[in-house]
């Protein structure tokens, strides 16, 4: 759990965190999974514009980093659900102030219709 991609190369905690959430779609994946667990197709619909290949890649990386849990159910047809681990929940809590800053400073007036960060 928690594979480090650049051992010893981090300058500070923000550098390490950005390595985990870097990429165009990862924060949106985390935001969607904050609501509830999703199956792959549901998650793809929650993150409009992401390709299947990129979503698969990001989910694997987040799973390797201990942020996302992949649950495979022994059913026919097979069912897989993705959810946040406690580490993922903590990461979303850390990102919430950043989302609030974005709503207040970049996209004023969106507070009323913005979803939680």
Buried (B, 14 or more C-beta within 10 A) or exposed (E): EEEEEEEEEBEEEEEBBEBBBEBEBBBBBBBBBBEEBBEBEEBBEBBEEBEEEBBEEBBEBBBBBBBBBEEEEEEEEEEEBBBBBEBBBEBBEEBEEEBBEEBEEEEEEEEEEEEEB
